[in-house]
Amino acid sequence: MSAPSSPKVWTVLELLKWTTEHFASKGIDTARLDAELLLAHALETDRLKLYVEFEKPVLEDERARFRDLVKRRATDRVPVSQLLGEREFWSLLFKVTSDVLTPRPETETLVEAALARLADPERAWRLLDIGTGSGAIALSLARERPQAAVTATDISSAALQIARANADELHVGDRVRFLEGSLFEPVEGEQFDLIVSNPPYLAGSARQTLPPELAHEPDEALFGGPDGYEVLRPLAVGVIEHLTSGGHVLVEIDPGQARSLAEWFAEAGLVEVETLRDLAGRPRGVAARRS
Ligand SMILES: C[S@@+](CC[C@H](N)C(=O)[O-])C[C@H]1O[C@@H](n2cnc3c(N)ncnc32)[C@H](O)[C@@H]1O
């Protein structure tokens, strides 16, 4: 099949087939899904509707839009979320740009575990999300616990702007306070019923081995210094004084970091230290409690 820039009339199905093969040949694992999402975006429709429009010819201007998206995906390895400008997380839609980490499905493990600890849905819980990025965790919790007062922090002012826009879009802007600063700096002297964080935890030394898509996400969202612990360690050591008595902390980690984090929590005096596992059984977080 010739490339979709040729003058022939292309149908939806032909474009999908060509693009899927093209993406696969570039080593993109989710080739068919990516092709469908990008074509739906170029045609201003949704992905499932493509299935009833397989034989429909694609107009030249739609194809030009699609070609540009395909090139940025295949050649520049821009993540699909950034090409679409959005990503679903916890069944909510979040605006996503290169200023924030694209929310990942594994982070839903943390939201689920947090909600299990916020048993009374009507209580006015005081919640803190450190390193909120797009606001994925903080805003999902705000939606699920309508009386909660949520604080969301980040060292990146650009990220906080996106998180604020998402809070307004999700109608929780009046219950979420956004503060700029590192770790506990912006909440000095304050205590919370639950503190959650998905901090940057990749080791800088692993940079060369990571998928090329990560180059489009902010360094400060991904890398926790040379060994990956530059943010995790002070977070683990300092969290206890910001928890109310009985308050919970939940932190996302790389599977290999669970043991170190659990030890630091215990050394700091936290109790009920527990590993959180994803659906595949991998350790994805560590939770603990102030007695
Ligand atoms: C892995 S991303 C998580 C984003 C979002 N919470 C999520 O789960 O999708 C880490 C976030 O922490 C922020 N960050 C990095 N270092 C920080 C620090 N020392 N204090 C506060 N936030 C930090 C980054 O800017 C980034 O937005």
The ligand as a MOL file (V3000), in Angstrom:
LIG
                    3D

  0  0  0     0  0            999 V3000
M  V30 BEGIN CTAB
M  V30 COUNTS 27 29 0 0 0
M  V30 BEGIN ATOM
M  V30 1 C 5.3500 11.6660 38.8900 0
M  V30 2 S 4.6620 13.2860 38.7410 0 CHG=1
M  V30 3 C 3.0440 12.9710 39.4200 0
M  V30 4 C 1.9450 13.8300 38.8700 0
M  V30 5 C 0.5450 13.4160 39.3330 0
M  V30 6 N 0.4480 13.4390 40.7810 0
M  V30 7 C 0.1870 12.0520 38.8250 0
M  V30 8 O 0.2000 11.1070 39.6150 0
M  V30 9 O -0.1130 11.9090 37.6340 0 CHG=-1
M  V30 10 C 5.5270 14.1380 40.0170 0
M  V30 11 C 5.1390 15.5850 40.2430 0
M  V30 12 O 5.8730 16.0470 41.3820 0
M  V30 13 C 6.3660 17.3430 41.1370 0
M  V30 14 N 7.5640 17.4980 41.9850 0
M  V30 15 C 8.8460 17.1290 41.7250 0
M  V30 16 N 9.6350 17.4120 42.7900 0
M  V30 17 C 8.8380 17.9600 43.7420 0
M  V30 18 C 9.0690 18.4530 45.0540 0
M  V30 19 N 10.2870 18.4280 45.6060 0
M  V30 20 N 8.0230 18.9660 45.7260 0
M  V30 21 C 6.7790 18.9970 45.1810 0
M  V30 22 N 6.4980 18.5420 43.9430 0
M  V30 23 C 7.5130 18.0180 43.2340 0
M  V30 24 C 6.6220 17.3830 39.6440 0
M  V30 25 O 6.6350 18.7020 39.1620 0
M  V30 26 C 5.4690 16.5320 39.1140 0
M  V30 27 O 4.3530 17.3170 38.7990 0
M  V30 END ATOM
M  V30 BEGIN BOND
M  V30 1 1 1 2
M  V30 2 1 2 3
M  V30 3 1 2 10
M  V30 4 1 3 4
M  V30 5 1 4 5
M  V30 6 1 5 6
M  V30 7 1 5 7
M  V30 8 2 7 8
M  V30 9 1 7 9
M  V30 10 1 10 11
M  V30 11 1 11 12
M  V30 12 1 11 26
M  V30 13 1 12 13
M  V30 14 1 13 14
M  V30 15 1 13 24
M  V30 16 1 14 15
M  V30 17 1 14 23
M  V30 18 2 15 16
M  V30 19 1 16 17
M  V30 20 1 17 18
M  V30 21 2 17 23
M  V30 22 1 18 19
M  V30 23 2 18 20
M  V30 24 1 20 21
M  V30 25 2 21 22
M  V30 26 1 22 23
M  V30 27 1 24 25
M  V30 28 1 24 26
M  V30 29 1 26 27
M  V30 END BOND
M  V30 END CTAB
M  END
